[in-house]
Amino acid sequence: MRKIWLVFKREYFTRVRTRGFILSTVGLPLLSVGIFAGALAMASRKADQPLKVSILDNLGGLAPQIVLSFREKLPDGKPALQLVREWERPPSAPAVREELTRQVRDGQLDVFLEGILTGQDALLHTRNTNDYQAARAINRAVTSAVIERRLSDRGIRLDNLSAVMRGVDLTLVKVTQTGESEDNGQSALVQVSIVMILYITLLVYGVMTMRSVLEEKTTRTVEILASSIKPTHLLAGKILGVAGVGLTQYLIWGLTAGLVSTYGAAVGSAFGPGAAAPDFHLPAAFVVYPLIYFLAGYFLYASVYAALGSMVSSEEDLQHVQMPVTLVLVGCFVLFPIVQRTPNSPLAVALTMFPFSSPVLMVCRIMVQTPPFWQIALSLAICMATTVGVIQVSARIYRVGILMYGKRPSVVELLKWLRYT
């Protein structure tokens, strides 16, 4: 145990002192906070100049109603839409359209509208198709004006169409074993974030273990280590050391996330009274289970990656042998939407029982709709039993492979390695 502890300390302190670890541990929370604050700032930001628009109206009389139906205002209270010119039933519509297109291209207009109530969808011509907020506001105004015209043509007069046509906001209420809570999208955000972190960390730390083995092998350091410590103890200390690095990073990220969620409302109010941070209340299961499954998945994948690293002697061979295992992890992330949408379907249950996908997908299923505890326990039992078997096989390959150089071993040679005592 003392030698395993020495290997553990070497792996742990060597990696936590690297620039890469410091940058990734500190940089990711800072980047997340920056994205969070930037999103709040953009959400609360209002345009300071009105949107200049011309309307090509083949029916006539709609432009004033569109302007009146446009509800957005500038910070000074003035309308956020400026009607530059209305073209009603122009004798030469193609020529007008060409002129308006030129004005948009030259910056004299921001947008121009055409095709309203002519049996086709309205067309919004603009240079910036990424301004979805302005496009939605114009769409609402056009829809309101068109509905009012259609009702008027049928002899229905309304004094306040916007009040009549006002929609009903649908609030989602999540029902759990402990009660109910309002969900404004924060659950999906938490699910995607945690699954993404699990996927990335399992991949990064698994590959880190593999490259550590290859580095010691190519520099012949492992020959010195193997003379004073059993290869299985060396493998155990290496895997445990990298696991400690991962848990340290999880702890720092967890504390950062707790601080951000605690002071999120204060950060949101700093950008404006209309900016609000989502209210996060993470159950204990959303913290405990990701840690448990990270460890289960890490020991499983790290053992496989360590065996792969001991099999090869060059970076080129390493890229080839790691691809199948990496694709399995990528598949877990690709299949994540299936579990998110139908967590109790037979396919979702099967995926969360499969040991190589359960570390990622079972966590997703727990967060979406917590399954019966026996399914969680069975998933963990299958994963742990598979991990024990994989570690035994990987230890045999590692014990022989770390001292083998040259070409990549064939399947027959790997079987011979497994039979060595």
C-alpha positions as CSV (number, residue, x, y, z in Angstrom):
1,M,0.0,0.0,0.0
2,R,2.9,2.4,0.7
3,K,4.2,2.1,-2.8
4,I,0.7,2.6,-4.3
5,W,0.4,5.7,-2.1
6,L,3.8,7.0,-3.4
7,V,2.6,6.5,-7.0
8,F,-0.7,8.2,-6.1
9,K,1.1,11.2,-4.7
10,R,3.4,11.5,-7.7
11,E,0.6,11.4,-10.2
12,Y,-1.7,13.7,-8.2
13,F,0.8,16.5,-7.4
14,T,2.5,16.3,-10.8
15,R,-0.8,17.0,-12.5
16,V,-2.5,19.5,-10.1
17,R,0.6,21.8,-10.5
18,T,0.5,21.9,-14.3
19,R,-0.6,25.0,-16.1
20,G,-3.2,23.0,-18.0
21,F,-4.9,21.9,-14.8
22,I,-4.9,25.4,-13.3
23,L,-6.2,27.0,-16.5
24,S,-8.9,24.4,-17.0
25,T,-10.0,24.4,-13.4
26,V,-10.1,28.2,-13.1
27,G,-10.8,29.1,-16.7
28,L,-13.9,27.0,-17.1
29,P,-15.8,28.6,-14.1
30,L,-14.7,32.0,-15.2
31,L,-15.8,31.3,-18.8
32,S,-19.2,30.0,-17.5
33,V,-19.6,33.1,-15.3
34,G,-18.7,35.3,-18.3
35,I,-21.2,33.5,-20.5
36,F,-23.9,33.8,-17.8
37,A,-23.3,37.5,-17.2
38,G,-23.1,38.2,-21.0
39,A,-26.4,36.4,-21.6
40,L,-28.0,38.5,-18.9
41,A,-26.6,41.7,-20.3
42,M,-27.7,40.8,-23.8
43,A,-31.2,39.8,-22.6
44,S,-31.7,43.2,-20.8
45,R,-30.1,45.3,-23.6
46,K,-32.4,47.5,-25.6
47,A,-31.7,49.1,-29.0
48,D,-30.9,52.8,-28.8
49,Q,-31.9,53.6,-32.4
50,P,-35.3,52.9,-34.1
51,L,-35.5,50.2,-36.7
52,K,-35.9,51.9,-40.1
53,V,-38.4,50.0,-42.2
54,S,-40.3,50.4,-45.5
55,I,-43.4,48.3,-46.3
56,L,-44.4,47.1,-49.7
57,D,-48.1,46.6,-49.2
58,N,-50.0,45.0,-52.2
59,L,-53.3,45.2,-50.3
60,G,-53.1,48.7,-48.8
61,G,-53.8,50.2,-45.4
62,L,-51.7,47.7,-43.4
63,A,-48.6,49.8,-42.7
64,P,-50.1,52.2,-40.1
65,Q,-51.6,49.2,-38.2
66,I,-48.3,47.4,-38.3
67,V,-46.6,50.4,-36.8
68,L,-49.3,50.7,-34.1
69,S,-49.0,47.0,-33.3
70,F,-45.3,47.2,-32.8
71,R,-45.0,47.3,-29.0
72,E,-41.3,47.6,-28.4
73,K,-40.0,50.9,-27.1
74,L,-36.6,52.6,-27.0
75,P,-35.1,53.5,-23.6
76,D,-36.5,57.0,-23.9
77,G,-40.0,55.7,-24.4
78,K,-40.2,56.4,-28.2
79,P,-41.4,53.7,-30.6
80,A,-38.6,51.3,-31.7
81,L,-39.9,51.2,-35.3
82,Q,-39.6,54.0,-37.8
83,L,-41.7,53.7,-41.0
84,V,-39.6,55.3,-43.7
85,R,-42.1,54.8,-46.5
86,E,-45.2,52.8,-47.3
87,W,-45.6,51.5,-50.9
88,E,-49.3,50.7,-51.5
89,R,-50.1,48.8,-54.7
90,P,-47.1,50.1,-56.6
91,P,-47.6,49.9,-60.4
92,S,-44.1,48.3,-60.8
93,A,-43.6,46.1,-57.8
94,P,-40.3,44.5,-59.1
95,A,-38.7,47.9,-59.6
96,V,-39.8,49.0,-56.1
97,R,-38.5,45.8,-54.6
98,E,-35.1,46.3,-56.4
99,E,-34.9,49.9,-55.0
100,L,-35.7,48.8,-51.5
101,T,-33.2,46.0,-51.7
102,R,-30.5,48.5,-52.7
103,Q,-31.5,50.8,-49.8
104,V,-31.1,47.9,-47.3
105,R,-27.8,46.9,-48.9
106,D,-26.5,50.6,-48.6
107,G,-27.7,50.9,-45.0
108,Q,-30.5,53.5,-45.7
109,L,-33.0,50.9,-44.4
110,D,-32.7,48.3,-41.8
111,V,-35.4,46.0,-43.2
112,F,-38.3,46.1,-45.7
113,L,-41.5,44.0,-45.7
114,E,-43.4,42.6,-48.6
115,G,-45.9,39.8,-49.5
116,I,-48.5,40.7,-46.8
117,L,-52.0,39.2,-47.4
118,T,-51.2,38.1,-51.0
119,G,-51.6,34.4,-50.5
120,Q,-48.0,33.9,-49.4
121,D,-45.9,34.4,-46.3
122,A,-44.6,37.8,-45.6
123,L,-40.9,38.4,-46.5
124,L,-38.6,40.3,-44.3
125,H,-35.5,41.6,-46.1
126,T,-32.6,42.5,-43.9
127,R,-28.8,42.4,-43.8
128,N,-28.7,40.9,-40.3
129,T,-30.7,37.7,-40.1
130,N,-29.4,37.0,-36.6
131,D,-31.4,39.7,-34.9
132,Y,-34.2,37.3,-33.8
133,Q,-35.6,39.7,-31.2
134,A,-36.4,42.3,-33.8
135,A,-37.7,39.7,-36.3
136,R,-40.1,38.3,-33.6
137,A,-41.3,41.7,-32.7
138,I,-42.1,42.5,-36.4
139,N,-43.7,39.1,-36.8
140,R,-46.0,39.8,-33.9
141,A,-46.9,43.3,-35.3
142,V,-47.6,41.9,-38.8
143,T,-49.7,39.1,-37.4
144,S,-51.8,41.4,-35.3
145,A,-52.4,43.8,-38.2
146,V,-53.3,41.0,-40.6
147,I,-55.8,39.4,-38.2
148,E,-57.5,42.8,-37.5
149,R,-57.8,43.3,-41.3
150,R,-59.3,39.9,-41.8
151,L,-61.8,40.4,-39.0
152,S,-62.7,43.8,-40.4
153,D,-63.3,42.4,-43.8
154,R,-65.8,40.0,-42.2
155,G,-67.6,42.8,-40.5
156,I,-66.1,42.2,-37.0
157,R,-65.0,45.4,-35.3
158,L,-62.7,45.3,-32.3
159,D,-61.5,48.3,-30.3
160,N,-58.5,46.5,-28.7
161,L,-57.4,43.5,-30.8
162,S,-54.2,43.1,-28.8
163,A,-56.2,42.5,-25.6
164,V,-58.5,40.0,-27.3
165,M,-55.6,38.1,-29.0
166,R,-53.3,38.1,-26.0
167,G,-52.0,34.6,-25.4
168,V,-51.8,32.6,-22.2
169,D,-48.4,32.0,-20.7
170,L,-47.8,28.3,-19.9
171,T,-45.8,27.7,-16.7
172,L,-44.2,24.3,-16.3
173,V,-44.4,22.8,-12.8
174,K,-42.2,19.9,-12.1
175,V,-43.7,17.2,-9.9
176,T,-41.2,15.2,-7.8
177,Q,-41.3,12.9,-4.8
178,T,-40.6,15.9,-2.5
179,G,-43.2,18.3,-3.9
180,E,-43.6,20.7,-6.9
181,S,-41.5,23.5,-8.2
182,E,-41.8,25.9,-11.1
183,D,-39.5,25.1,-14.0
184,N,-38.5,27.9,-16.4
185,G,-35.9,25.8,-18.2
186,Q,-33.4,25.5,-15.4
187,S,-33.8,21.8,-15.2
188,A,-32.8,21.2,-18.8
189,L,-29.8,23.6,-18.3
190,V,-28.7,21.6,-15.3
191,Q,-29.1,18.3,-17.1
192,V,-27.1,19.3,-20.1
193,S,-24.4,20.9,-18.0
194,I,-23.9,17.9,-15.8
195,V,-24.0,15.4,-18.6
196,M,-21.5,17.5,-20.6
197,I,-19.2,17.7,-17.6
198,L,-19.4,14.0,-17.1
199,Y,-18.7,13.3,-20.7
200,I,-15.8,15.6,-21.0
201,T,-14.1,14.6,-17.7
202,L,-14.4,10.9,-18.4
203,L,-12.8,11.4,-21.8
204,V,-10.1,13.8,-20.6
205,Y,-9.0,11.9,-17.5
206,G,-9.2,8.5,-19.3
207,V,-7.0,9.9,-22.1
208,M,-4.7,11.5,-19.5
209,T,-4.2,8.1,-17.9
210,M,-3.4,6.5,-21.2
211,R,-0.9,9.2,-22.2
212,S,0.8,9.0,-18.8
213,V,1.4,5.3,-19.4
214,L,2.7,5.9,-22.9
215,E,5.0,8.7,-21.7
216,E,6.6,6.5,-19.1
217,K,6.9,3.7,-21.6
218,T,8.5,5.8,-24.3
219,T,11.0,7.5,-21.9
220,R,11.9,4.1,-20.4
221,T,10.9,5.4,-16.9
222,V,8.6,2.5,-16.5
223,E,11.6,0.1,-16.6
224,I,13.0,1.7,-13.5
225,L,9.7,1.8,-11.7
226,A,8.9,-1.8,-12.6
227,S,12.1,-2.9,-10.9
228,S,10.9,-1.6,-7.5
229,I,7.1,-1.9,-7.6
230,K,4.7,-4.4,-9.0
231,P,3.1,-3.4,-12.3
232,T,-0.4,-3.9,-10.8
233,H,0.4,-1.6,-7.9
234,L,1.9,1.0,-10.4
235,L,-1.4,0.8,-12.4
236,A,-3.5,1.2,-9.3
237,G,-1.6,4.2,-8.0
238,K,-1.7,5.9,-11.4
239,I,-5.4,5.4,-11.8
240,L,-6.1,6.6,-8.2
241,G,-3.9,9.6,-8.6
242,V,-5.6,10.8,-11.7
243,A,-9.0,10.1,-10.0
244,G,-7.9,12.4,-7.2
245,V,-7.1,15.1,-9.7
246,G,-10.6,14.8,-11.2
247,L,-12.3,14.9,-7.8
248,T,-10.3,18.0,-6.9
249,Q,-11.5,19.7,-10.1
250,Y,-15.1,18.6,-9.4
251,L,-14.9,20.1,-5.9
252,I,-13.6,23.5,-7.2
253,W,-16.3,23.6,-9.9
254,G,-19.0,22.6,-7.4
255,L,-18.1,25.4,-5.0
256,T,-18.0,27.9,-7.9
257,A,-21.4,26.7,-9.2
258,G,-22.8,27.1,-5.6
259,L,-21.5,30.6,-5.4
260,V,-22.8,31.6,-8.8
261,S,-26.3,30.2,-8.0
262,T,-26.3,31.8,-4.6
263,Y,-25.4,35.3,-5.9
264,G,-27.0,34.9,-9.3
265,A,-29.9,37.2,-8.5
266,A,-27.5,39.9,-7.4
267,V,-25.5,39.5,-10.6
268,G,-28.7,39.6,-12.7
269,S,-30.0,42.8,-11.0
270,A,-26.6,44.5,-11.7
271,F,-27.4,44.3,-15.5
272,G,-30.8,45.8,-15.2
273,P,-34.1,45.4,-13.4
274,G,-35.5,43.2,-16.2
275,A,-32.6,40.7,-16.0
276,A,-33.3,37.8,-13.7
277,A,-31.2,34.8,-13.0
278,P,-32.8,31.4,-13.0
279,D,-33.5,30.0,-9.6
280,F,-31.5,26.8,-9.0
281,H,-32.3,24.4,-6.2
282,L,-30.2,21.3,-6.7
283,P,-31.4,18.2,-4.8
284,A,-28.7,16.3,-3.0
285,A,-29.1,13.4,-5.5
286,F,-28.0,15.8,-8.3
287,V,-24.7,16.2,-6.6
288,V,-24.1,12.7,-5.1
289,Y,-25.0,10.6,-8.0
290,P,-22.8,12.4,-10.6
291,L,-19.8,11.9,-8.2
292,I,-20.6,8.2,-7.7
293,Y,-21.0,7.6,-11.5
294,F,-18.0,9.7,-12.3
295,L,-15.9,7.4,-10.1
296,A,-17.5,4.3,-11.5
297,G,-17.1,5.4,-15.1
298,Y,-13.6,6.8,-14.6
299,F,-12.3,3.5,-13.1
300,L,-13.9,1.6,-15.9
301,Y,-12.6,3.8,-18.8
302,A,-9.2,4.6,-17.1
303,S,-8.5,0.9,-16.9
304,V,-9.3,0.4,-20.6
305,Y,-7.2,3.5,-21.6
306,A,-4.3,2.4,-19.4
307,A,-4.2,-1.0,-21.1
308,L,-4.4,0.7,-24.5
309,G,-1.5,3.0,-23.6
310,S,0.6,0.0,-22.5
311,M,0.0,-1.8,-25.8
312,V,1.5,0.8,-28.1
313,S,4.8,2.6,-28.4
314,S,4.0,5.7,-30.5
315,E,1.5,8.5,-30.7
316,E,0.3,7.3,-34.2
317,D,-0.6,3.8,-32.9
318,L,-2.2,5.5,-29.8
319,Q,-4.7,7.4,-32.1
320,H,-5.8,4.2,-33.7
321,V,-6.3,2.0,-30.6
322,Q,-8.2,4.7,-28.6
323,M,-10.7,5.5,-31.3
324,P,-13.2,2.6,-30.5
325,V,-13.3,3.5,-26.8
326,T,-13.7,7.2,-27.5
327,L,-16.5,6.5,-29.9
328,V,-18.4,4.6,-27.1
329,L,-18.2,7.7,-24.9
330,V,-19.2,10.0,-27.8
331,G,-22.2,7.7,-28.4
332,C,-23.3,8.2,-24.8
333,F,-23.5,11.9,-25.4
334,V,-25.2,11.5,-28.7
335,L,-27.9,9.2,-27.1
336,F,-28.5,11.7,-24.3
337,P,-31.6,13.3,-25.9
338,I,-33.3,9.9,-26.1
339,V,-33.0,9.4,-22.3
340,Q,-34.0,13.1,-21.7
341,R,-37.2,12.8,-23.7
342,T,-38.4,9.3,-22.7
343,P,-36.5,8.3,-19.5
344,N,-38.7,5.2,-18.9
345,S,-38.7,3.8,-22.4
346,P,-37.2,0.3,-22.8
347,L,-34.4,1.7,-24.9
348,A,-33.6,4.3,-22.1
349,V,-33.6,1.6,-19.4
350,A,-31.3,-0.6,-21.5
351,L,-28.9,2.2,-22.2
352,T,-28.7,3.1,-18.5
353,M,-28.0,-0.6,-17.6
354,F,-25.2,-1.0,-20.1
355,P,-22.0,-0.5,-18.1
356,F,-20.2,1.7,-20.7
357,S,-23.0,4.2,-21.1
358,S,-24.6,4.1,-17.6
359,P,-22.1,6.5,-16.0
360,V,-23.4,9.3,-18.3
361,L,-27.0,8.3,-19.2
362,M,-28.1,7.1,-15.8
363,V,-27.2,10.4,-14.3
364,C,-29.3,12.1,-17.0
365,R,-32.2,9.8,-16.2
366,I,-32.0,10.4,-12.5
367,M,-32.2,14.2,-13.1
368,V,-35.1,14.0,-15.6
369,Q,-37.3,11.5,-13.7
370,T,-35.7,9.5,-10.9
371,P,-36.1,5.8,-11.6
372,P,-36.8,3.2,-8.8
373,F,-33.8,2.8,-6.5
374,W,-33.4,-0.8,-7.5
375,Q,-32.7,0.2,-11.1
376,I,-30.0,2.7,-9.9
377,A,-28.5,0.0,-7.6
378,L,-28.6,-2.6,-10.4
379,S,-26.9,-0.1,-12.8
380,L,-24.1,0.6,-10.3
381,A,-23.7,-3.1,-9.6
382,I,-23.4,-4.0,-13.3
383,C,-20.9,-1.1,-13.8
384,M,-18.8,-2.0,-10.8
385,A,-18.8,-5.7,-11.7
386,T,-17.7,-4.9,-15.2
387,T,-15.1,-2.5,-13.8
388,V,-13.6,-5.3,-11.7
389,G,-13.4,-7.6,-14.7
390,V,-11.9,-4.9,-16.9
391,I,-9.3,-4.0,-14.3
392,Q,-8.2,-7.6,-14.1
393,V,-7.9,-7.9,-17.8
394,S,-6.2,-4.5,-18.1
395,A,-3.8,-5.3,-15.3
396,R,-2.6,-8.4,-17.2
397,I,-2.2,-6.5,-20.5
398,Y,-0.5,-3.6,-18.6
399,R,1.9,-5.9,-16.8
400,V,3.3,-7.3,-20.1
401,G,2.7,-4.3,-22.4
402,I,4.7,-1.7,-20.5
403,L,7.9,-3.6,-21.3
404,M,7.0,-4.4,-24.9
405,Y,8.2,-2.2,-27.7
406,G,7.8,-2.2,-31.4
407,K,4.7,-2.9,-33.5
408,R,1.2,-2.9,-32.1
409,P,0.3,-6.4,-30.8
410,S,-2.3,-8.5,-32.6
411,V,-5.4,-10.0,-31.0
412,V,-3.6,-13.4,-30.8
413,E,-0.6,-11.8,-29.0
414,L,-3.0,-10.0,-26.6
415,L,-4.6,-13.4,-25.7
416,K,-1.1,-14.7,-25.0
417,W,-0.4,-11.8,-22.7
418,L,-3.6,-12.6,-20.8
419,R,-2.4,-16.1,-20.2
420,Y,1.0,-15.0,-18.8
421,T,1.4,-15.6,-15.0
